[in-house]
Amino acid sequence: QVQLVESGGGLVQAGGSLRLSCASSRSLFNIDVMGWYRQAPGKQRELVAGIDRGGSANHADSVKGRFTVSRDNAKNTVYLQMNSLKSEDTAVYYCNAHVIGVMGVRDYWGQGTQVTVSS
């Protein structure tokens, strides 16, 4: 089992910044990929960014150049730095832990944190 706790969401004006945090109960070295997803009202959940255990990161085209995913292995915490926020970034943001084991793949989710960008 992996417990994930997100924090850092809130209300911000367009053009502003927020940093989300996701604290994991398991060492990040034992998780294959940590990801950030978001879900806006009436829309499907979408991948925003991911970072693997080696530190390689990828970002969705819609957030490239504005968002940055990073990790602190000592704190078992993953971050999502969000700059130049737009109204379309408004969503609930979820942290995900993707674990590949001999018995298959398992995904764990945090409870989500609301990000609201006012225009």
C-alpha positions in Angstrom: 0.0 0.0 0.0 1.0 3.6 -0.7 -0.6 6.5 1.0 -0.4 9.9 -0.7 -1.2 13.2 0.8 -1.4 16.3 -1.4 -1.3 19.9 -0.2 -0.7 23.3 -1.6 -3.9 24.0 -3.6 -5.9 27.2 -3.4 -7.2 30.2 -5.1 -4.8 32.3 -7.2 -5.2 35.0 -9.8 -4.3 34.4 -13.4 -0.6 34.8 -14.0 0.2 33.7 -10.4 2.0 30.6 -9.0 1.3 27.7 -6.7 3.3 24.8 -5.6 1.6 21.4 -4.9 3.2 18.8 -2.7 2.6 15.1 -2.5 4.0 13.2 0.4 4.3 9.4 0.0 4.3 6.8 2.7 6.6 4.7 0.6 10.1 5.5 -0.5 10.1 7.1 -3.9 12.9 4.6 -4.9 10.2 1.9 -4.6 7.7 3.7 -6.9 8.3 3.4 -10.6 6.5 6.7 -11.6 5.0 9.5 -9.6 2.5 11.5 -11.5 0.2 14.6 -11.3 -3.2 14.4 -12.9 -6.0 16.9 -12.9 -9.7 16.8 -13.5 -11.8 19.8 -14.3 -15.6 19.8 -13.9 -17.3 17.8 -16.7 -14.0 16.6 -18.1 -11.9 13.5 -17.9 -8.9 13.2 -15.7 -5.7 14.0 -17.6 -2.0 13.5 -17.0 -0.2 16.8 -16.3 3.3 15.6 -15.5 5.3 12.5 -14.4 8.7 11.7 -13.0 10.2 8.3 -12.8 12.5 6.8 -10.1 15.5 7.9 -12.1 14.4 11.5 -12.1 13.3 11.7 -15.7 10.3 14.0 -16.1 7.7 14.7 -18.7 5.0 17.3 -19.0 1.8 17.6 -20.9 2.0 20.0 -23.9 -0.6 22.2 -22.3 1.7 23.0 -19.3 5.2 22.8 -20.8 7.2 25.8 -19.9 4.8 26.7 -17.1 4.7 23.7 -14.8 7.7 21.7 -13.4 7.5 18.4 -11.6 10.3 17.5 -9.2 11.1 15.2 -6.3 12.8 15.2 -3.0 13.8 11.6 -2.3 14.9 12.3 1.3 11.4 13.6 2.1 9.5 11.1 -0.1 7.8 14.0 -1.6 7.0 15.1 -5.2 6.2 18.7 -6.1 4.4 20.4 -9.0 5.5 24.0 -9.4 2.9 25.9 -11.4 3.7 29.3 -12.8 1.8 31.6 -15.2 -1.4 30.0 -14.2 -4.4 30.3 -16.5 -8.1 29.9 -15.8 -8.1 26.7 -17.8 -5.7 25.2 -15.2 -8.6 25.2 -12.7 -9.2 21.6 -11.6 -8.8 19.1 -8.8 -5.2 17.9 -8.9 -4.4 14.4 -7.9 -1.1 12.7 -7.1 -0.5 9.2 -8.4 1.9 6.5 -7.6 2.4 3.9 -10.3 4.0 0.7 -9.1 5.1 -2.2 -11.4 5.5 -5.5 -9.5 5.7 -9.2 -10.3 2.0 -9.5 -9.7 1.2 -6.7 -12.1 0.7 -2.9 -12.0 -1.0 -1.0 -9.2 -2.0 2.7 -9.1 -2.5 4.6 -5.9 -4.1 8.0 -5.6 -4.2 10.9 -3.2 -7.4 12.6 -2.1 -6.9 15.6 -4.5 -6.4 19.3 -4.0 -8.4 22.0 -5.5 -6.7 24.7 -7.7 -8.8 27.6 -8.7 -7.4 30.3 -11.1 -9.5 33.5 -11.3 -9.3 35.6 -14.4 
